[in-house]
Amino acid sequence: MHTPYTLGTDGLVLAVRLTPRAGRTGLDGVRTEADGRPVLCLRVAAPPVEGAANAALTAYVANSLGLRKAEVTLVSGETSRTKRLHLAGDPQALAARVEAWLEAER
């Protein structure tokens, strides 16, 4: 299976498919989009109003991976369900954290 992230020099970029107004906040695994790209499926209870869902998303990802909120930034997809998040830090260490998070949720 392909990974839903790409490594960079100053961190990694995580591809996310977000479901706002969900009954719970959580991880739903990895799926492949129609174009063949893998995305991490996440849900948040917050509504997609005035950036609430995006704020909940970045807070949830930061908390789940043991990062500060400032280390998780929305790169693209502010009003789209498909988003890209930049996680700042050592790319290899971040990749290991993401993999461990995915494995723990299986």
C-alpha positions as CSV (number, residue, x, y, z in Angstrom):
1,M,0.0,0.0,0.0
2,H,1.2,3.5,-0.8
3,T,1.6,6.0,2.0
4,P,-0.7,9.1,2.3
5,Y,2.3,11.4,2.8
6,T,5.4,12.7,1.0
7,L,8.7,13.5,2.6
8,G,10.2,16.9,2.3
9,T,13.4,18.6,3.6
10,D,11.7,20.2,6.6
11,G,8.9,17.7,7.3
12,L,6.2,15.9,5.4
13,V,3.0,16.7,3.6
14,L,0.0,14.6,4.7
15,A,-2.9,14.0,2.2
16,V,-6.2,14.0,4.1
17,R,-9.8,13.4,3.2
18,L,-11.9,15.2,5.9
19,T,-15.5,14.4,6.9
20,P,-16.8,17.3,9.1
21,R,-19.9,17.2,11.3
22,A,-19.2,13.5,12.1
23,G,-20.5,11.8,15.2
24,R,-17.0,11.4,16.5
25,T,-13.5,12.7,15.8
26,G,-11.2,10.0,14.6
27,L,-9.2,8.1,12.0
28,D,-10.9,6.0,9.4
29,G,-7.8,4.6,7.8
30,V,-6.2,5.1,4.4
31,R,-8.1,4.9,1.1
32,T,-7.1,5.4,-2.6
33,E,-8.8,8.3,-4.4
34,A,-10.1,8.0,-7.9
35,D,-6.8,9.4,-9.3
36,G,-4.8,6.7,-7.5
37,R,-3.4,8.8,-4.7
38,P,-3.7,7.5,-1.1
39,V,-5.3,9.8,1.5
40,L,-5.7,9.5,5.2
41,C,-9.5,9.5,6.0
42,L,-10.3,11.6,9.1
43,R,-13.5,12.8,10.7
44,V,-14.1,15.7,13.1
45,A,-17.3,16.6,15.0
46,A,-16.8,20.3,14.2
47,P,-18.9,21.8,11.4
48,P,-17.2,23.3,8.2
49,V,-18.1,26.8,9.3
50,E,-15.6,29.7,9.7
51,G,-12.7,27.3,9.7
52,A,-13.9,25.2,12.7
53,A,-13.4,21.9,10.9
54,N,-9.9,22.8,9.7
55,A,-8.9,23.9,13.2
56,A,-10.3,20.7,14.7
57,L,-8.4,18.7,12.1
58,T,-5.0,20.4,12.8
59,A,-5.5,20.1,16.5
60,Y,-6.5,16.4,16.2
61,V,-3.5,15.5,14.0
62,A,-1.1,17.4,16.3
63,N,-2.4,15.7,19.4
64,S,-2.4,12.3,17.8
65,L,1.2,12.6,16.6
66,G,2.6,14.4,19.7
67,L,3.2,17.6,17.9
68,R,2.5,21.2,18.8
69,K,-0.4,22.8,16.9
70,A,2.0,25.3,15.3
71,E,3.8,22.3,13.7
72,V,0.7,21.3,11.7
73,T,-0.4,23.7,9.0
74,L,-3.0,23.6,6.3
75,V,-1.2,23.8,2.9
76,S,-4.1,23.4,0.6
77,G,-7.8,22.5,0.5
78,E,-9.2,25.1,2.9
79,T,-12.7,24.7,1.6
80,S,-12.3,21.2,0.1
81,R,-12.7,17.8,1.7
82,T,-9.3,16.8,0.3
83,K,-6.6,18.7,2.2
84,R,-2.8,18.7,2.5
85,L,-1.2,19.3,5.9
86,H,2.4,20.1,6.4
87,L,4.0,18.6,9.5
88,A,7.1,20.4,10.5
89,G,10.1,18.4,11.9
90,D,12.4,15.6,11.0
91,P,10.8,13.8,8.0
92,Q,11.9,10.3,8.9
93,A,10.8,10.7,12.5
94,L,7.4,12.1,11.4
95,A,7.0,9.3,8.9
96,A,7.6,6.8,11.7
97,R,5.0,8.5,13.9
98,V,2.4,8.5,11.1
99,E,3.1,4.8,10.4
100,A,2.7,3.9,14.1
101,W,-0.5,5.9,14.3
102,L,-1.9,4.1,11.3
103,E,-0.8,0.7,12.7
104,A,-2.4,1.5,16.1
105,E,-5.8,2.2,14.5
106,R,-5.9,-1.0,12.5
